[in-house]
């Protein structure tokens, strides 16, 4: 899984990169079955929604996960950047799980034949 990060409106620090990579790289175990040729890509954009406000939901995190024939998207806002990333991780995990359930084969119900 390829990870791409982008920061808008503030400086991208090595500590922030380590936190984001550690948090979102755990999603790789959920998409392992779809990543046969390295075609799975996770793009994350972290930004400040405003420059003059000091309170409220000023941090925004957006993730786009490109799977074969599908795009999963999660978006979250919070007062703290790390909280927004945590929530984003949780939402993305739910979206991947929902996507995976489409491919699980369920046993067919057998109907007794009439004689």
Z-matrix of the N, CA and C atoms (Angstrom, degrees):
N
C 1 1.449
C 2 1.521 1 107.90
N 3 1.320 2 115.37 1 128.55
C 4 1.459 3 121.61 2 177.89
C 5 1.521 4 109.34 3 -89.96
N 6 1.329 5 116.45 4 134.32
C 7 1.466 6 122.09 5 178.53
C 8 1.516 7 109.11 6 -112.80
N 9 1.330 8 117.05 7 128.85
C 10 1.464 9 123.00 8 175.82
C 11 1.514 10 108.17 9 -125.36
N 12 1.337 11 117.05 10 128.72
C 13 1.454 12 122.25 11 -178.65
C 14 1.522 13 109.60 12 -118.54
N 15 1.343 14 113.90 13 148.67
C 16 1.461 15 119.96 14 178.67
C 17 1.519 16 108.18 15 -145.94
N 18 1.318 17 117.03 16 134.37
C 19 1.463 18 122.34 17 176.90
C 20 1.525 19 108.45 18 -114.95
N 21 1.327 20 115.22 19 134.50
C 22 1.458 21 120.69 20 -178.94
C 23 1.530 22 108.41 21 -126.72
N 24 1.321 23 117.04 22 123.89
C 25 1.457 24 121.08 23 174.72
C 26 1.518 25 115.23 24 90.86
N 27 1.316 26 118.43 25 -0.71
C 28 1.461 27 121.07 26 175.64
C 29 1.523 28 108.73 27 -157.26
N 30 1.324 29 115.81 28 171.56
C 31 1.455 30 121.05 29 -175.14
C 32 1.524 31 111.38 30 -84.24
N 33 1.322 32 115.92 31 135.29
C 34 1.465 33 122.77 32 178.10
C 35 1.530 34 107.86 33 -85.86
N 36 1.323 35 116.82 34 116.02
C 37 1.462 36 121.19 35 -177.18
C 38 1.534 37 110.37 36 -102.47
N 39 1.325 38 117.36 37 158.07
C 40 1.473 39 119.52 38 177.00
C 41 1.528 40 112.79 39 -62.16
N 42 1.333 41 118.35 40 -34.63
C 43 1.465 42 121.01 41 178.41
C 44 1.528 43 110.67 42 -65.57
N 45 1.321 44 116.63 43 -40.24
C 46 1.456 45 120.73 44 177.75
C 47 1.528 46 110.71 45 -66.53
N 48 1.319 47 116.71 46 -41.30
C 49 1.460 48 120.05 47 178.51
C 50 1.528 49 111.26 48 -62.40
N 51 1.321 50 116.79 49 -40.81
C 52 1.463 51 120.96 50 178.07
C 53 1.521 52 110.94 51 -63.14
N 54 1.331 53 116.90 52 -43.86
C 55 1.467 54 120.59 53 -179.86
C 56 1.521 55 111.57 54 -63.82
N 57 1.322 56 116.85 55 -47.32
C 58 1.466 57 121.15 56 -178.05
C 59 1.525 58 110.45 57 -65.09
N 60 1.306 59 117.19 58 -43.47
C 61 1.454 60 120.27 59 -179.11
C 62 1.527 61 110.84 60 -65.81
N 63 1.322 62 117.61 61 -41.28
C 64 1.463 63 121.04 62 179.49
C 65 1.528 64 110.54 63 -65.17
N 66 1.323 65 117.07 64 -41.16
C 67 1.462 66 121.96 65 -176.77
C 68 1.522 67 111.75 66 -71.08
N 69 1.317 68 117.54 67 -45.92
C 70 1.459 69 120.71 68 -172.64
C 71 1.525 70 113.83 69 -90.20
N 72 1.315 71 117.98 70 -14.71
C 73 1.465 72 118.85 71 177.00
C 74 1.523 73 111.35 72 -72.45
N 75 1.332 74 117.81 73 -15.46
C 76 1.469 75 120.29 74 176.77
C 77 1.523 76 111.52 75 -70.41
N 78 1.319 77 117.46 76 -15.29
C 79 1.464 78 120.65 77 176.64
C 80 1.527 79 111.88 78 -71.17
N 81 1.319 80 115.73 79 -15.02
C 82 1.460 81 120.30 80 -177.30
C 83 1.530 82 111.97 81 -61.62
N 84 1.321 83 117.33 82 -34.64
C 85 1.463 84 119.56 83 -179.24
C 86 1.529 85 111.79 84 -67.05
N 87 1.336 86 117.52 85 -23.96
C 88 1.460 87 120.90 86 179.35
C 89 1.525 88 112.44 87 -79.25
N 90 1.321 89 117.25 88 -28.70
C 91 1.462 90 120.63 89 -176.07
C 92 1.527 91 112.40 90 -107.08
N 93 1.303 92 117.33 91 13.31
C 94 1.465 93 121.22 92 -176.79
C 95 1.524 94 111.97 93 -59.42
N 96 1.325 95 117.31 94 -37.44
C 97 1.469 96 119.67 95 -177.66
C 98 1.533 97 112.42 96 -71.61
N 99 1.316 98 118.93 97 -19.60
C 100 1.462 99 122.09 98 179.17
C 101 1.527 100 112.16 99 -94.14
N 102 1.323 101 116.75 100 -13.16
C 103 1.460 102 121.83 101 -175.15
C 104 1.530 103 110.07 102 -95.72
N 105 1.320 104 117.15 103 65.68
C 106 1.457 105 120.39 104 -177.97
C 107 1.521 106 111.82 105 -80.09
N 108 1.308 107 117.69 106 -37.91
C 109 1.464 108 121.22 107 -176.86
C 110 1.523 109 112.37 108 -118.91
N 111 1.313 110 117.96 109 20.53
C 112 1.458 111 120.77 110 -178.44
C 113 1.515 112 112.63 111 75.04
N 114 1.309 113 117.26 112 25.32
C 115 1.457 114 121.98 113 -176.45
C 116 1.512 115 114.24 114 -87.06
N 117 1.324 116 118.30 115 -3.09
C 118 1.462 117 120.99 116 -179.02
C 119 1.525 118 108.46 117 -89.91
N 120 1.335 119 115.48 118 128.68
C 121 1.461 120 120.37 119 -178.13
C 122 1.526 121 109.76 120 -134.15
N 123 1.316 122 115.34 121 132.97
C 124 1.460 123 121.95 122 177.98
C 125 1.522 124 108.07 123 -112.88
N 126 1.326 125 115.54 124 118.19
C 127 1.473 126 121.56 125 178.16
C 128 1.520 127 108.07 126 -108.96
N 129 1.308 128 116.43 127 125.45
C 130 1.463 129 122.43 128 -177.37
C 131 1.519 130 108.72 129 -121.76
N 132 1.339 131 115.55 130 129.35
C 133 1.464 132 121.25 131 175.87
C 134 1.526 133 107.97 132 -121.60
N 135 1.319 134 115.44 133 125.68
C 136 1.457 135 121.91 134 179.28
C 137 1.522 136 106.81 135 -117.81
N 138 1.334 137 115.51 136 130.18
C 139 1.463 138 118.45 137 -175.57
C 140 1.519 139 111.42 138 -147.03
N 141 1.317 140 114.13 139 164.78
C 142 1.457 141 121.02 140 170.92
C 143 1.524 142 106.44 141 -97.67
N 144 1.324 143 115.75 142 133.43
C 145 1.456 144 118.93 143 -177.95
C 146 1.519 145 111.67 144 -77.24
N 147 1.323 146 116.69 145 -24.87
C 148 1.457 147 120.72 146 -178.95
C 149 1.523 148 109.29 147 -148.36
N 150 1.311 149 116.28 148 156.27
C 151 1.464 150 120.43 149 179.62
C 152 1.516 151 112.91 150 -106.09
N 153 1.313 152 117.70 151 -16.07
C 154 1.451 153 118.86 152 -175.76
C 155 1.527 154 113.70 153 -105.67
N 156 1.319 155 118.85 154 -12.32
C 157 1.459 156 120.08 155 177.05
C 158 1.523 157 110.59 156 -88.12
N 159 1.318 158 115.92 157 146.63
C 160 1.458 159 120.85 158 179.44
C 161 1.528 160 111.74 159 -113.03
N 162 1.328 161 117.57 160 -14.70
C 163 1.454 162 121.96 161 -178.17
C 164 1.517 163 109.71 162 -123.04
N 165 1.332 164 114.50 163 160.32
C 166 1.462 165 119.35 164 177.31
C 167 1.514 166 111.58 165 94.93
N 168 1.289 167 115.33 166 -172.57
C 169 1.457 168 121.37 167 -178.06
C 170 1.526 169 109.70 168 -80.58
N 171 1.327 170 115.63 169 88.63
C 172 1.455 171 119.36 170 -175.70
C 173 1.526 172 112.45 171 -101.52
N 174 1.336 173 118.71 172 -12.55
C 175 1.449 174 121.24 173 178.42
C 176 1.525 175 109.98 174 -105.19
N 177 1.324 176 115.18 175 139.03
C 178 1.453 177 121.29 176 -177.22
C 179 1.527 178 108.44 177 -131.59
N 180 1.322 179 116.01 178 134.85
C 181 1.458 180 121.74 179 177.66
C 182 1.525 181 108.55 180 -125.45
N 183 1.311 182 115.91 181 130.93
C 184 1.460 183 122.56 182 -179.48
C 185 1.523 184 108.04 183 -128.08
N 186 1.334 185 115.88 184 134.81
C 187 1.465 186 120.67 185 177.91
C 188 1.518 187 109.70 186 -129.09
N 189 1.322 188 115.54 187 134.46
C 190 1.459 189 122.95 188 174.61
C 191 1.520 190 107.53 189 -120.04
N 192 1.310 191 116.52 190 120.37
C 193 1.457 192 121.64 191 179.19
C 194 1.520 193 108.29 192 -109.29
N 195 1.329 194 115.39 193 114.01
C 196 1.460 195 121.71 194 -178.76
C 197 1.520 196 108.54 195 -91.66
N 198 1.320 197 116.00 196 108.46
C 199 1.460 198 123.80 197 176.03
C 200 1.516 199 108.49 198 -106.74
N 201 1.325 200 118.44 199 167.31
C 202 1.468 201 119.01 200 177.02
C 203 1.539 202 111.28 201 -58.78
N 204 1.304 203 116.03 202 119.55
C 205 1.470 204 124.25 203 178.04
C 206 1.522 205 113.54 204 62.77
N 207 1.313 206 118.72 205 21.46
C 208 1.466 207 120.52 206 -178.22
C 209 1.528 208 109.87 207 -155.04
N 210 1.317 209 115.99 208 146.31
C 211 1.456 210 122.97 209 173.72
C 212 1.520 211 107.68 210 -124.36
N 213 1.314 212 116.88 211 120.59
C 214 1.456 213 122.10 212 176.40
C 215 1.516 214 107.98 213 -104.50
N 216 1.334 215 116.27 214 135.93
C 217 1.459 216 120.69 215 -174.80
C 218 1.519 217 109.47 216 -132.16
N 219 1.328 218 115.70 217 139.25
C 220 1.454 219 122.11 218 175.53
C 221 1.517 220 108.02 219 -136.32
N 222 1.332 221 115.32 220 143.57
C 223 1.461 222 121.30 221 -177.21
C 224 1.521 223 108.26 222 -141.80
N 225 1.337 224 116.36 223 135.20
C 226 1.454 225 119.98 224 -177.05
C 227 1.523 226 109.58 225 -148.54
N 228 1.352 227 115.62 226 145.51
C 229 1.462 228 122.84 227 176.49
C 230 1.513 229 109.00 228 -127.05
N 231 1.348 230 116.00 229 147.31
C 232 1.464 231 120.33 230 -179.99
C 233 1.523 232 109.28 231 -160.79
N 234 1.343 233 115.13 232 169.15
C 235 1.459 234 120.88 233 177.67
C 236 1.519 235 111.53 234 -72.76
N 237 1.330 236 116.51 235 -33.46
C 238 1.455 237 121.90 236 -178.61
C 239 1.530 238 108.96 237 -112.04
N 240 1.309 239 116.02 238 140.41
C 241 1.449 240 121.09 239 -177.51
C 242 1.523 241 111.85 240 -63.62
N 243 1.310 242 117.21 241 -41.44
C 244 1.464 243 120.87 242 -178.53
C 245 1.532 244 111.67 243 -67.88
N 246 1.308 245 117.38 244 -34.49
C 247 1.470 246 121.15 245 176.55
C 248 1.524 247 109.72 246 -65.94
N 249 1.318 248 117.22 247 -41.62
C 250 1.471 249 120.70 248 178.52
C 251 1.519 250 110.91 249 -62.33
N 252 1.321 251 117.23 250 -39.24
C 253 1.465 252 120.78 251 179.66
C 254 1.526 253 110.49 252 -69.65
N 255 1.335 254 117.58 253 -40.12
C 256 1.466 255 121.16 254 176.78
C 257 1.523 256 111.26 255 -59.91
N 258 1.323 257 116.19 256 -46.50
C 259 1.465 258 120.57 257 179.40
C 260 1.529 259 111.05 258 -64.71
N 261 1.326 260 115.75 259 -38.73
C 262 1.458 261 121.18 260 178.50
C 263 1.526 262 110.05 261 -61.74
N 264 1.318 263 116.80 262 -42.81
C 265 1.459 264 121.52 263 177.76
C 266 1.529 265 110.71 264 -59.92
N 267 1.309 266 117.16 265 -44.20
C 268 1.463 267 121.40 266 -178.88
C 269 1.530 268 111.18 267 -64.61
N 270 1.315 269 117.35 268 -45.09
C 271 1.467 270 121.42 269 179.59
C 272 1.523 271 110.73 270 -63.94
N 273 1.326 272 116.92 271 -41.41
C 274 1.458 273 120.61 272 -179.97
C 275 1.529 274 110.78 273 -65.79
N 276 1.315 275 117.08 274 -37.68
C 277 1.465 276 121.45 275 176.83
C 278 1.529 277 110.71 276 -61.96
N 279 1.323 278 117.11 277 -42.16
C 280 1.462 279 121.00 278 177.75
C 281 1.527 280 111.85 279 -65.31
N 282 1.317 281 117.10 280 -41.21
C 283 1.467 282 121.27 281 179.51
C 284 1.528 283 111.16 282 -64.01
N 285 1.328 284 117.09 283 -41.55
C 286 1.467 285 120.71 284 179.78
C 287 1.522 286 110.18 285 -66.18
N 288 1.326 287 116.47 286 -42.02
C 289 1.467 288 120.47 287 179.06
C 290 1.517 289 110.76 288 -62.21
N 291 1.323 290 116.55 289 -41.26
C 292 1.458 291 120.67 290 178.30
C 293 1.536 292 110.84 291 -65.01
N 294 1.312 293 116.86 292 -38.61
C 295 1.464 294 121.44 293 178.48
C 296 1.527 295 110.97 294 -67.32
N 297 1.328 296 117.19 295 -39.45
C 298 1.465 297 121.39 296 -178.41
C 299 1.519 298 112.41 297 -67.24
N 300 1.324 299 117.73 298 -31.18
C 301 1.468 300 119.88 299 -177.25
C 302 1.527 301 111.87 300 -66.92
N 303 1.296 302 118.56 301 -16.78
C 304 1.465 303 120.99 302 177.27
C 305 1.518 304 112.15 303 -69.37
N 306 1.339 305 116.08 304 -24.65
C 307 1.456 306 120.10 305 -174.17
C 308 1.515 307 113.75 306 -100.54
N 309 1.311 308 117.76 307 -0.31
C 310 1.458 309 120.69 308 178.67
C 311 1.522 310 108.16 309 -80.53
N 312 1.303 311 114.65 310 125.89
C 313 1.463 312 118.73 311 179.20
C 314 1.522 313 108.68 312 -85.30
N 315 1.293 314 114.71 313 127.55
C 316 1.454 315 120.54 314 178.16
C 317 1.525 316 108.38 315 -98.84
N 318 1.319 317 117.48 316 145.25
C 319 1.471 318 118.20 317 178.89
C 320 1.523 319 110.55 318 -66.15
N 321 1.303 320 114.87 319 140.63
C 322 1.459 321 119.72 320 179.64
C 323 1.519 322 109.69 321 -77.35
N 324 1.284 323 114.63 322 145.41
C 325 1.456 324 119.44 323 176.27
C 326 1.525 325 107.98 324 -78.47
N 327 1.293 326 114.61 325 131.11
C 328 1.461 327 118.24 326 178.07
C 329 1.516 328 109.51 327 -93.81
N 330 1.280 329 114.64 328 130.77
C 331 1.460 330 120.93 329 179.63
C 332 1.533 331 106.98 330 -100.63
N 333 1.322 332 117.72 331 128.31
C 334 1.461 333 118.63 332 179.25
C 335 1.534 334 110.90 333 -63.38
N 336 1.314 335 115.14 334 138.60
C 337 1.463 336 120.62 335 -179.45
C 338 1.518 337 110.23 336 -80.07
N 339 1.282 338 114.43 337 145.15
C 340 1.481 339 119.72 338 176.22
C 341 1.518 340 109.11 339 -80.49
N 342 1.317 341 115.68 340 140.22
C 343 1.462 342 119.50 341 -179.96
C 344 1.497 343 111.62 342 -102.69
